[in-house]
Amino acid sequence: MVEGYIPTSLSDALTELANHPYRLVAGGTDMLVQHHNLKTLPINFKQDVMYIANLSELQGIQEEEEFITIGACEPLESILEHPATPKLLKDTILEMASPAIRHAGTLGGNIANASPAGDSLVPLYLMNAMLEIQSKDRTRRVDIKEFITGVRKIALEPNEIITKIILDKIDFTKATFRKVGPRRSDAISKLSFAGAVTIQDNLVMDFRIAFGSVNITVVRHPEIECQFITKTVQELKQNKEHIVSLYREYIRPIDDQRSNKEYRKQVSLNLLRQFIDTI
Ligand SMILES: Cc1cc2nc3c(=O)[nH]c(=O)nc-3n(C[C@H](O)[C@H](O)[C@H](O)COP(=O)(O)OP(=O)(O)OC[C@H]3O[C@@H](n4cnc5c(N)ncnc54)[C@H](O)[C@@H]3O)c2cc1C
């Protein structure tokens, strides 16, 4: 029979995890869908589970001079309502699930689930999010793009927990998240797009582009972005079709029940064009 463990502190959780291979549950909104069993109740977990959403060390949002730190088990809805949350992340969370799911679902859960359609991953890649990860014996920090290694694959040891998400405070001139799904809410993305730009004295000082649901994980290429730093806004716009052509080879979507690859590719590149047009 599957056992459940509810730790009373992070230290208790990490000690228990060092001795026993538990499956972590935060809001449970991904886990319950993945392990639901139409024939029987309760849910058909294959491994003992540890419930971590109640741990105060994994909650809260702290604003420092240069960073914002979000607890991995902070519910999406609280992140949406917090004044320190970057607007780009708020705009993204507003497009995720429904308020009821957002009250339970967490940012840490969305990251660890590592779905190619995980919406928060797109702005988090764009903002170079760092993750703090703890085990009983060490704390490490890793860039989100090194943490997610493939479809539902992450670089997390069985004795580790994601504790925090750390974001640089960046004042973009313009930052946009666009999601294309079958309906406005409670819909998994067919594709998503985020763009951000910082303009000073008509010069492009920062230019970032990320696409979701069009490859095994988020598509972001800083080596393309940096080619347009210190160009004027007019030069950037004149290069629109060239920029689209540079991303074309990296947009490699699949056909599935939500959409087909031609549609995903065409609409993703159109969202890039629209973003450049509106700078
Ligand atoms: C109706 C519905 C609509 C949805 N709509 C969207 C949507 O629009 N966009 C979207 O991106 N997602 C959507 N989701 C998916 C889900 O709600 C989100 O991915 C949510 O953020 C998951 O968080 P959670 O806390 O519920 O994760 P859980 O289900 O608790 O966990 C998910 C995975 O993360 C691991 N995990 C959780 N926390 C940690 C941690 N701190 N450290 C290490 N591992 C951890 C778990 O072991 C598990 O493998 C939807 C789900 C439902 C049911």
The ligand as a Tripos MOL2 file, in Angstrom:
@<TRIPOS>MOLECULE
LIG
   53    58     1     0     0
SMALL
NO_CHARGES

@<TRIPOS>ATOM
      1 C1         -7.7920   21.8400  -15.2280 C.3       1 LIG1
      2 C2         -6.3110   22.1130  -15.3080 C.ar      1 LIG1
      3 C3         -5.8650   23.1800  -16.0800 C.ar      1 LIG1
      4 C4         -4.4810   23.4460  -16.1700 C.ar      1 LIG1
      5 N1         -4.0860   24.4950  -16.9530 N.ar      1 LIG1
      6 C5         -2.7560   24.7550  -17.0720 C.ar      1 LIG1
      7 C6         -2.3260   25.8240  -17.9030 C.ar      1 LIG1
      8 O1         -3.1000   26.5860  -18.4880 O.2       1 LIG1
      9 N2         -0.9790   26.0110  -18.0280 N.ar      1 LIG1
     10 C7         -0.0640   25.2090  -17.3990 C.ar      1 LIG1
     11 O2          1.1380   25.4210  -17.5490 O.2       1 LIG1
     12 N3         -0.4680   24.1930  -16.5890 N.ar      1 LIG1
     13 C8         -1.7850   23.9450  -16.4200 C.ar      1 LIG1
     14 N4         -2.2070   22.9070  -15.6220 N.ar      1 LIG1
     15 C9         -1.2040   22.0670  -14.9510 C.3       1 LIG1
     16 C10        -0.9130   22.4120  -13.4570 C.3       1 LIG1
     17 O3         -1.9910   23.0470  -12.8340 O.3       1 LIG1
     18 C11         0.3460   23.2990  -13.2910 C.3       1 LIG1
     19 O4          1.4400   22.6720  -13.9420 O.3       1 LIG1
     20 C12         0.6890   23.5690  -11.8340 C.3       1 LIG1
     21 O5          1.5770   24.6620  -11.7530 O.3       1 LIG1
     22 C13         1.3330   22.3540  -11.1400 C.3       1 LIG1
     23 O6          1.6380   22.6900   -9.8010 O.3       1 LIG1
     24 P1          1.2790   21.6940   -8.5940 P.3       1 LIG1
     25 O7          1.7830   22.3410   -7.3530 O.co2     1 LIG1
     26 O8         -0.1570   21.3270   -8.6070 O.co2     1 LIG1
     27 O9          2.1720   20.4300   -8.9900 O.3       1 LIG1
     28 P2          2.0350   18.9140   -8.4710 P.3       1 LIG1
     29 O10         0.9420   18.2450   -9.2540 O.co2     1 LIG1
     30 O11         1.9530   18.8580   -6.9920 O.co2     1 LIG1
     31 O12         3.4570   18.3600   -8.9250 O.3       1 LIG1
     32 C14         3.8470   18.3290  -10.2890 C.3       1 LIG1
     33 C15         5.2510   17.7040  -10.3840 C.3       1 LIG1
     34 O13         6.1980   18.5520   -9.7540 O.3       1 LIG1
     35 C16         6.8880   17.8760   -8.6920 C.3       1 LIG1
     36 N5          7.0890   18.9170   -7.6640 N.ar      1 LIG1
     37 C17         6.1500   19.7530   -7.1620 C.ar      1 LIG1
     38 N6          6.7210   20.6470   -6.3410 N.ar      1 LIG1
     39 C18         8.0490   20.3580   -6.3060 C.ar      1 LIG1
     40 C19         9.1800   20.9330   -5.6250 C.ar      1 LIG1
     41 N7          9.0670   22.0170   -4.8370 N.pl3     1 LIG1
     42 N8         10.4000   20.3710   -5.8110 N.ar      1 LIG1
     43 C20        10.5380   19.3080   -6.6450 C.ar      1 LIG1
     44 N9          9.5180   18.7230   -7.3160 N.ar      1 LIG1
     45 C21         8.2880   19.2540   -7.1580 C.ar      1 LIG1
     46 C22         5.9760   16.7310   -8.3020 C.3       1 LIG1
     47 O14         6.6870   15.6510   -7.7340 O.3       1 LIG1
     48 C23         5.3640   16.3700   -9.6590 C.3       1 LIG1
     49 O15         6.2660   15.5660  -10.3820 O.3       1 LIG1
     50 C24        -3.5580   22.6220  -15.4860 C.ar      1 LIG1
     51 C25        -4.0190   21.5610  -14.6840 C.ar      1 LIG1
     52 C26        -5.3780   21.3080  -14.5950 C.ar      1 LIG1
     53 C27        -5.8500   20.1550  -13.7360 C.3       1 LIG1
@<TRIPOS>BOND
     1     1     2 1
     2     2     3 ar
     3     2    52 ar
     4     3     4 ar
     5     4     5 ar
     6     4    50 ar
     7     5     6 ar
     8     6     7 ar
     9     6    13 1
    10     7     8 2
    11     7     9 ar
    12     9    10 ar
    13    10    11 2
    14    10    12 ar
    15    12    13 ar
    16    13    14 ar
    17    14    15 1
    18    14    50 ar
    19    15    16 1
    20    16    17 1
    21    16    18 1
    22    18    19 1
    23    18    20 1
    24    20    21 1
    25    20    22 1
    26    22    23 1
    27    23    24 1
    28    24    25 2
    29    24    26 1
    30    24    27 1
    31    27    28 1
    32    28    29 2
    33    28    30 1
    34    28    31 1
    35    31    32 1
    36    32    33 1
    37    33    34 1
    38    33    48 1
    39    34    35 1
    40    35    36 1
    41    35    46 1
    42    36    37 ar
    43    36    45 ar
    44    37    38 ar
    45    38    39 ar
    46    39    40 ar
    47    39    45 ar
    48    40    41 1
    49    40    42 ar
    50    42    43 ar
    51    43    44 ar
    52    44    45 ar
    53    46    47 1
    54    46    48 1
    55    48    49 1
    56    50    51 ar
    57    51    52 ar
    58    52    53 1
@<TRIPOS>SUBSTRUCTURE
     1 LIG1         1 GROUP 0 **** ****
